[in-house]
Amino acid sequence: MTNVKNFVGIDVSKNYFDAAIVKNVGKQEFIHERFDCNPAGFKLFAKWMKEQIIGEQWATVICMEHTGIYNWPIVKFLEDKKYVLCIEMAMQIKLSLGIQRGKNDKLDAKRIAEYACVQQSKLKQWLPSGKLIEKLQHLMAARDRMVRAIKVIEVPLNEFNAIGNTEMFNLLNKTQKPVLVKMRKALCDLKNKIKKTINEDKKIKIIFKQITSVKGIGDVIGAYLIVYTKGFTTMADKKKLGSYAGVVPFDHTSGKTVRKRSRTDKMTNAVLRRNLCMGAKSAMQWDAELKAYAQRKMSEGKTYAWCITAVSNKLLARVVSCVKNQKEYVEKKAA
């Protein structure tokens, strides 16, 4: 970003947010203020910004951490006001500033502003996902919570049944079975709403059909991929998407002494990776080409976990290829 004169850092909490403006880029002088997270607080923030910033608002970059639903109201407000907005991962900001001591909301806002100032050449303007992608994201999050809740109730019941403690199983099952029935029905309703939401947009519907044509990529993984790539408008490159999903190995070598094997990084999207690994297991069973590939690699001494990661990477490569070429996947026969 060029011609930027003002760098603003915002640290968002549930009920309020702290804003810090870099007043002197060379000397790192800041001005700070706290506002309520409500329409009245947003109006006061806009007034404060007009009093403090230098030049036009296009010359101002506002940076904040991604805090889920808590930053949605202020993001919507800034979007309507046409400010240049950057939303970064908290870990990205933390690691880029080196060793830091102490933590509070005012200090965090200052550090975010400092990050924006130092990293201005690498900042990318935040673009809204669109109402449909946002709706789909919330539905998928609700589905994930529902699945976890069902598992929390169901697993202990199955364990009592497995060890032969029928008395406790019958006692708990009598009270919890009606709850599970209702929760499964709610989960089914969520699945229908997710599919209906995807079908609301013709372009998203076509992309969803293309990516789910890949064996191993089911409706759940397909929906997650659409959410995380914003309908494949971002991370449309297989290497970037694979790295984000945690299925791309990285070298771990240094000099002559450090010669560790390549491995995936821990800073990934755990939800996408977990679901993708389940899809890879299915593909290794039902896709002839991938089944033969996994068997060949295991005969060469590769572990089952290595094969799952490699197959997951191949699935993403197929998905990206289908979207790029706007075609459904055609299964190949194993050699």
N, C-alpha and C positions, 0 to 999 in steps of 0.2 A: 504494500500500500504506500502510495506517494502523496506528497502535499498534506500530510497529516500534521496538525498543530496541537491537537489536544488528545490526551489519552486518559480515559476514564475507566476505573476498575470498580466493579460492583460485586459485593458479597451478599448473597441472598439467604435469608433465614425464613422461617415460616410466617412470622408476623411483621418483620421489618427488613430493610436492606441498608447496607452501608455503601456509600459512594465516595470514591477518592479520585481527585483530578491531579495529574502531573502539571504543576505550574511552571516549573523550570526544568526543561529536559536535561540540560547539562548538570545542574546541581541536584536533581531529583527532589525538588521541593513539592510538597503535596498540600492539598486542602481537602478536608473531610467533612462529611455530614451524614446523618442517619435519617431515614424516612420510613413511614409506615407502608406496609404492603397492601394498600387499598387505593381507590381512585383519588382520594384527597391527597394521599402521600405522593402519588405519581404526579399530580398537578404541581405540588410544591417542589418536587424534583425537577420538573421541566422549567419552572421559574428560576430555580437555583442554577440550572445549567445555562440559561440565557444570561444570567448575571456574571457567571464565572468564565465561560469559554471565550476563546479568541477566534474571530472570523466566523465563517459559515458553518452550519452543522455537518456538511459533507466533509469538512476538515477535522471532524471529531470521530474517534474510534472508541466505542464502548465495549469493554470486554468483561465477560463473567464466566464462572464455572458452570458446568452442566449439573443442575441439582434436581432433575426430574420435574415433577409437577409444581414445585415451589417457585421456580423461576418463570413459569408460564405467564402469569399476569403481567409482570414487568416486561417480558419479551414481547408480548402482544402490544403493550402500550408503546414501546420503542419502535416496533415495526410500523405501527400506525403513524408515528411521528417522523418516519423516514430517516432514522439515525442509522449509521453504519455500525452493525453489531457483529461481534465475534463471540462465539460460545466454545470454550475449550475444556478439555478434560482436566479435572483437578490434578491428576498425577502429572500431566504434561507441564502444568504451571509450576508445580512443586519441584520437579526434577530440574527444570530449566534455570531456577534461581539459585542453585547451589545450596550450601549449608545455611539453614535458617533456624533461629532460636526464638521461642515464644510464639504464642498464637492467641489472637482474639479477632473479633469481626472487623474492627478498624484496621488492624495490621494486615488482615487478609485482603481487604479492599485495596490497600496501598500496594501490596505485592502483586495483585492482579493488574493494577495500573502500570506498575513497573515492568511486568512481563510484557504487556502490550507495547510499551515504549521500546523495550530492548528487542523484541521479536517482530517489530512492525513489518519487516520485509517478508516474513513467513506467514503472517496472519491471513486468514481467508474469511471473507465475509459470510456470515451465517445466512442461509436461505431457508425459508419456511418449507416444511415437508408437504404442505397441502392438507386440507381438511380430511380427505379420504385416508391418507397414510396415517395421519394423527389418530383418526378414529380406529383404524386397524391396529395401531400400536397399543391403544388402551384395551381393546378387545383381547389381543394376544396376551397382554399382561394379566388381565382378569382370568383368562384361561389357564395360564401358568399357576396363578394362585389357587385356582379351583383344583387343579391336578394335585398340587402339593397337599391341599387340605384333605382330599380324598385318601391320599396315600398315608397321611398321618393317622387317620382313623382305621384304615383297612389293614395296614401291616400288622399291628398288634393282634387283631382278630385272627388273621391267618397264622400267626405264630402260635397262639393258644391252641388253635385247631391242629397245627402240625405236631405239637408235642403231646397231643392227646388229652389236654385239659378241657374236656367237653363241657364241664360244669361252668367254668369261667367264660368259655366261648359262647355258650348259650345265653348266659346272663348279660354279657356285653352286647351280643348280637341282637338281642331282643330290644334293647334301647337305642342302639346305633344303626340298625338296619334301615329304619324309616328315614334317618338323616342321610344315609348314603344314597338311598333311592332318589331323594330330592336333589342331592348334590349332583348325581349322575345325570338327572334330567336337566338341571341347570347347565351342566357342561355340554350336553347335547344341544341345548338352545344357543349357547355361545358359539359352538361350531357352525351352526346354521347362520348365525348373524355374521360371522367372519366370512363365510362363503358368499353371503348376500352382499356384504360390503365390497368384496373383491369384484363381484359382477356389476356393481354400480358404475364402474369406469371401464370403458371398452378397451383402452390401452392396457390397463392393469390386468384385466381379464385375459387378454391375449398373452401377456408376459407370464402370468401365472400358469397358463396352459402349457406354455413352452418349457418352463423350468420343471414343472411336475411331470413332463414327459420323460425326464431322466429317471431311470429306475433307481430307487433309493431316496429320491426326493419326493416326499409325500406332501400332503396339504399343509401340515404344521411347519415343516422346514421351508416350504415355498412361501408361506405367509410371512415367516420371520425374515427371509431374504428380501422380500419386497419392502418390509418395514425398515430394515437396517440399511438398505441401499437407496431408500426413498424412491422406490419404483425403478431401480437401476439407473438413476440419474447421478449417483455418486458410487464410488468403489466398483466401477464397471470393469476394472482390470482384475484378472484372475489372481495375480500375485498379491495385490492390495487386499482383495477380499479374503484370500487364503490366510494372509497374515492376521487380518482382523478376526477371523474365525479360529485362529490358533492351530492351523494344520500345515503351516509352512515351517520347515526346520531351518535354524540359523547356525552358522559355524561358531565354535567356541575354542579358538586357538590363539596363542600369543607366543611369539619368539620360538625357541626350540624346546621349551619344557612343557608348555600347556598345549596338550593335544587331546581335548575332550571330543566326544562324538557330537555330531550335530543334533540339536534338539529344539523343540518348539518353545516359544516364549510364554510365560505365565500371564502377561498382560494382554488378555484377549477377551472376547465376548464369550463368557462361560455358557450362557444359555444357547447361543448358536452352535458352539462347539459340541455341547452335550447332545443336542438333537441331531447334529450332523454325524456324529459318531454312531448313533443309533441307525441312521440312514445308511451309513457305510456297512454296518453289520448285515443289514437287509440286502444291500447290493452284492456283497460278497457271497450271499447265499443264492440269489435269484438272477443276477446278471452273469452270463456265461463268460464274458471277457474279463470282468473284474474278479470273478471266482478263480479263473485260471491264473490271473496275475498274482493274486494273494497266495495261492498254492505254490506257485513258482518261487515267490520271494521267501515263503516260510521254509521251503526246501533248501534255499540258499543260506538259511540261518537267521533270517529276520524274525522278530517276535510278532505275536498276534497284535499287540498294541501298535507296533510300527506299521503293520499292514492296514490297520484301521485308519491311522493318520494319513497314510499314502492314498488310500482309496477315497477318503474324505476330500483330499486335495484334487483328485481326479474328478470327483463328482462336481465340485465347484468349477473346474475347468470346463466341463461339459455344459453346465448351466450358463456360464458366461458366453460360451460359444453359441448356444441356442439363442440367447437374447441378442447377441451381436448380429447374428445372421438372420434373425427373425424366422427361425424354423424350429419345429419340434424335433426332438432327438430320435434318431433311427438306430436301433440296437444293432451292434455288430456281432457276428458269430465268432466264437473263440477259435483261434487257429489250432 
